[in-house]
Structure formats: structure tokens, C-alpha cells
Amino acid sequence: MVCQDEHIINRKSSIINHSAFTLIELLVVIAIIALLMAILMPALQRVREQARTVTCLSNLKQWGLIFSMYTDEHNGEFEEGLVGGHHWIVALRPYFSGLNDTDLFFCPSATRFIENSGGKWGHDTAWAFDSGLGLDHGSYGINGFVETNTRQGAHKHWKNKNVKGAAYVPLFLGANRLDGWPEAVDEPPAFDGDFNTGEGNNMRRFCMNRHKGFVNCLFLDFAARKVGLKELWRLTWHREWTQDINQRGMPIWPDWMNQFKDY
């Protein structure tokens, strides 16, 4: 009887020993999990980036409807602009105030307020502007050349939505300022994240690597699509852009932009 009990005990012990993981087996499992994570993380990041891009384009399409309603009620013309005193935030407020305008103002890749960034601009930085009704924030900006103000160079302004080649005229796009007046002589950022927000180079307000070599743009025909960063110089920002870019030629791209598609 004792021998039989010992045999049962030894058998149970053997089963327990065989059912437990050894240290080597645990390390192998951990290594496999780590390998799978390394494979899956880039794919997950791409999915997240695609989701942010789609949301951003959806925002711009809604802005297209807002701009369309405004121009339909104003003989096809856009607002005066910051210099004229009737900026797009003020002009369009009656058209977007009933929407979820908090999300509508922001590209999902740029929601950090400049006040909380220590004054440092980045791809994820949203601008701030006091329109007289409190501080507004956003990460989209208007092409100032579509506005009707009489600032210097007003002969270049489109002013009206009914223009030839509207599908190539930027209206509203990702930006680190709420407006901008790019010129063909504007140079691209010297490095990824070189944001000159002054008056000297307005193209840098829009040439931002928010979407892996692209920025999302709403055009004067109210269609929205991704625009390559180098493609920004191929768009028709103002009435004299084509002749200006033909005389000046395309800029010399800095090293960080060489990887992007040419247009």
C-alpha cells in the first residue's frame, strides 16, 4: 500500500514538473511576442496616421460647405481678410457656430496650443487669435490671396470663387498661422520643423510635414485632397503665380525634402 502511494505521489510530481514552463521556454515566448510587436507597431502607426488624415480631410470638406454658403450669399466673393478687418473667423462664424466647431478647427495631428508649447512651433501646434470674441485656436489657415481686401498686391487676389483653374487654387489648408500670402520666391523650410511665422516667408506657414510628406488642402472649387509638400509650389496661389514661378523656377530642396515626390 505504501509503495502504491509513493508511486502515485511520484507520478503527480512528474506531471507537475512536465506541465510547468522552463525559463528558456518563457524567454522564447517573450521573444516571439516582442518580434510580433515590432512587426505590428509600424502597421498600427500607419493605420493611426491614415485615420488622422481622413479626419483632417473630412474637416476641410465641411469647411468647403461653410465657404460655399458664405460666398453664395455674397455674390461669390470672399471676406475682406485680416487687413480689411473682416476676417474669416468673424465672417464665417454664423455658418459654423451650430456645428461642433471645436473639432472642426483642428487637424488631429495638430492640437497643441502655442501658449502651452513654450513659444516653440511644431507640426502639432495650433495657432491662437483674438477675433474680438475671445481667443480662437486652430490648425488650418486661409490663402490670403482669395480674400477681397485692398492690401498691397491686391491685384493678385482672386476675390471671387468663380475663377478659371479653381481646382488648383488653394483656399484653406493645414497651417501654423490662420492666414498666409506665399510668393514664388519663398524658400522651403531649411529643416523639418523650421517654421518662420513672420512676414518674410509665408510659404513656411503651410509647408509642414503633418501627413508624411503631405498637407491637406481645400481648393477654390471646394474639393479637398492631400497635397505633396513640393507640390505647394505648383499650385496657383495668386493671379500672377504661374508667371512668377516660371521666371523664378522651383526652389532647391533641402535635404529633408529630397525624399518626397517631385511635381
C-alpha positions in Angstrom: 0.0 0.0 0.0 2.8 2.4 0.9 4.6 1.6 -2.4 1.4 2.3 -4.3 1.0 5.7 -2.5 4.7 6.6 -3.3 4.1 5.7 -6.9 1.0 8.0 -7.1 3.0 10.8 -5.5 5.9 10.4 -7.8 3.5 10.3 -10.8 1.8 13.6 -9.7 5.2 15.2 -9.2 6.2 14.2 -12.6 3.0 15.6 -14.1 3.5 18.9 -12.3 7.1 19.2 -13.4 6.2 18.5 -17.1 3.3 21.0 -17.0 5.4 23.9 -15.8 7.3 26.3 -18.2 11.0 26.4 -18.1 12.9 29.6 -18.1 14.1 29.0 -21.6 10.5 28.4 -22.8 9.4 31.7 -21.1 12.2 33.6 -22.8 11.3 32.1 -26.2 7.6 33.2 -25.7 8.7 36.7 -24.7 11.0 36.9 -27.7 8.1 35.9 -30.0 5.8 38.5 -28.5 8.4 41.2 -28.9 9.0 40.2 -32.5 5.3 40.3 -33.3 5.0 43.8 -31.6 7.9 45.0 -33.7 6.2 43.9 -36.8 2.7 45.2 -35.9 3.6 48.6 -34.4 4.6 50.2 -37.8 1.4 48.9 -39.3 -0.6 50.3 -36.3 1.1 53.6 -36.7 0.2 53.7 -40.4 -3.4 53.0 -39.6 -3.5 55.8 -37.0 -1.9 58.2 -39.5 -4.4 57.2 -42.1 -7.2 57.8 -39.6 -5.9 61.3 -38.8 -5.5 62.1 -42.5 -9.1 61.0 -43.2 -10.5 63.1 -40.3 -8.5 66.1 -41.4 -9.8 65.8 -44.9 -13.4 65.4 -43.5 -12.9 68.7 -41.6 -11.8 70.5 -44.7 -14.8 69.2 -46.7 -17.0 70.7 -44.0 -15.2 74.0 -44.3 -15.8 73.8 -48.0 -19.5 73.7 -47.4 -19.2 76.7 -45.0 -17.2 78.7 -47.5 -19.6 77.8 -50.2 -22.6 79.0 -48.2 -20.8 82.3 -47.4 -19.9 83.0 -51.0 -23.3 82.0 -52.3 -24.8 84.8 -50.1 -22.1 87.3 -51.0 -22.1 87.3 -54.8 -19.4 84.7 -55.0 -16.9 86.8 -53.1 -14.8 86.0 -50.0 -14.4 88.1 -46.9 -12.1 91.1 -46.6 -9.5 89.4 -44.5 -7.4 90.4 -41.5 -6.1 93.6 -43.1 -9.6 94.6 -44.2 -10.9 93.9 -40.7 -13.5 91.2 -41.5 -11.5 88.1 -41.0 -12.7 84.6 -42.0 -13.3 83.6 -38.4 -15.6 86.5 -37.9 -17.2 86.3 -41.3 -17.9 82.5 -41.2 -18.9 82.3 -37.5 -22.7 82.4 -38.3 -22.2 79.4 -40.6 -20.2 77.1 -38.2 -21.4 78.1 -34.8 -24.1 75.4 -34.8 -21.6 72.7 -35.6 -19.0 71.0 -33.4 -16.6 73.8 -34.2 -14.1 72.8 -31.5 -13.0 69.7 -33.5 -13.6 71.4 -36.9 -10.8 73.9 -36.2 -8.1 71.2 -35.7 -6.3 68.7 -37.8 -6.0 65.6 -35.5 -2.2 65.9 -35.9 -2.1 69.4 -34.6 -4.0 70.1 -31.4 -1.3 71.5 -29.0 -1.9 75.2 -28.2 1.0 77.6 -28.8 0.6 79.0 -25.3 1.4 75.6 -23.9 4.5 75.0 -26.1 6.9 77.5 -24.6 6.6 79.5 -27.7 8.0 76.7 -29.9 6.1 75.9 -33.0 5.8 72.3 -34.2 3.7 70.2 -36.6 1.3 69.6 -33.7 1.0 73.3 -32.8 -2.3 75.2 -33.2 -2.3 79.0 -33.6 -4.1 81.4 -31.4 -6.0 84.5 -32.5 -8.2 87.0 -30.7 -11.1 87.9 -33.0 -12.7 90.2 -30.5 -15.0 87.5 -29.1 -12.3 85.7 -27.1 -9.3 83.6 -28.1 -9.8 81.3 -31.1 -7.5 78.4 -31.8 -7.0 76.3 -34.9 -4.5 74.5 -37.2 -5.9 75.5 -40.6 -5.2 78.7 -42.4 -6.6 80.6 -45.4 -4.8 81.6 -48.6 -4.9 85.4 -48.1 -4.9 85.9 -51.9 -8.6 84.7 -52.1 -9.8 87.5 -49.9 -11.1 90.8 -51.1 -9.0 93.2 -49.0 -7.1 96.1 -50.6 -3.7 95.3 -49.1 -0.5 95.9 -51.1 -0.6 93.5 -54.1 -4.4 93.3 -54.2 -4.2 93.0 -58.0 -3.0 89.4 -57.3 -6.1 88.5 -55.3 -8.7 86.1 -56.7 -11.5 87.6 -54.5 -14.2 85.5 -56.2 -14.8 81.7 -56.3 -15.7 81.7 -59.9 -12.3 81.7 -61.5 -10.6 79.6 -64.2 -8.5 76.8 -62.7 -10.2 76.9 -59.3 -9.2 73.3 -58.7 -5.6 74.4 -58.4 -6.1 77.5 -56.3 -5.5 76.7 -52.5 -8.3 78.1 -50.3 -7.9 76.6 -46.9 -5.3 74.2 -45.7 -3.1 72.9 -42.8 -1.1 75.8 -41.4 0.7 77.1 -38.3 -0.9 80.6 -38.8 -4.5 81.4 -39.6 -3.6 83.0 -42.9 -0.7 83.5 -45.3 0.4 85.1 -48.6 3.0 82.8 -50.2 5.1 84.0 -53.0 7.1 82.1 -55.7 10.4 83.4 -54.2 9.6 81.8 -50.8 12.1 79.1 -49.9 11.1 75.8 -48.2 11.9 75.3 -44.6 15.7 74.7 -44.1 14.9 71.7 -41.9 11.8 69.7 -40.8 10.2 72.0 -38.2 11.7 75.3 -39.4 8.7 77.5 -39.1 9.2 81.1 -39.9 5.9 82.7 -39.0 6.9 86.2 -39.8 6.1 88.2 -43.0 9.2 87.3 -44.9 8.3 83.7 -45.9 4.6 82.9 -45.8 5.0 79.5 -47.6 6.6 78.1 -44.4 3.2 78.7 -42.7 1.8 75.9 -44.9 4.9 73.7 -45.8 4.6 71.4 -42.8 5.2 67.7 -42.7 2.0 66.9 -40.9 1.0 63.9 -43.0 4.2 62.1 -44.1 5.2 64.4 -46.9 1.8 65.9 -47.4 -0.5 68.6 -46.1 -4.3 68.5 -46.6 -5.8 71.3 -48.7 -9.2 72.7 -49.6 -9.3 74.3 -53.1 -11.3 77.1 -54.6 -13.7 74.6 -56.2 -14.4 73.3 -52.6 -12.7 69.9 -53.2 -10.3 68.6 -50.6 -7.2 66.4 -51.1 -3.7 65.7 -50.0 -1.0 67.9 -51.4 2.7 66.9 -51.6 4.9 69.4 -49.9 6.9 70.0 -53.1 3.6 70.4 -54.9 2.8 73.5 -52.9 5.0 75.5 -55.4 3.0 74.0 -58.3 -0.4 75.3 -57.1 -1.8 78.7 -58.2 -1.7 80.8 -55.1 -2.5 84.1 -56.8 -3.2 85.5 -60.2 0.5 86.0 -61.2 1.8 82.8 -59.6 2.4 80.9 -62.9 4.5 83.6 -64.5 6.4 84.2 -61.2 7.3 80.5 -60.8 8.3 80.3 -64.5 10.6 83.2 -64.1 12.0 82.1 -60.7 11.9 78.3 -61.2 11.4 75.7 -58.5 13.4 76.1 -55.3 16.4 74.0 -54.4 15.0 71.4 -51.9 16.7 71.0 -48.6 17.9 67.5 -47.6 14.9 66.6 -45.5 12.6 67.2 -48.5 14.6 65.3 -51.1 12.8 62.0 -50.1 9.4 63.5 -51.2 7.8 63.2 -54.6 8.6 65.8 -57.3 5.9 67.5 -59.2 
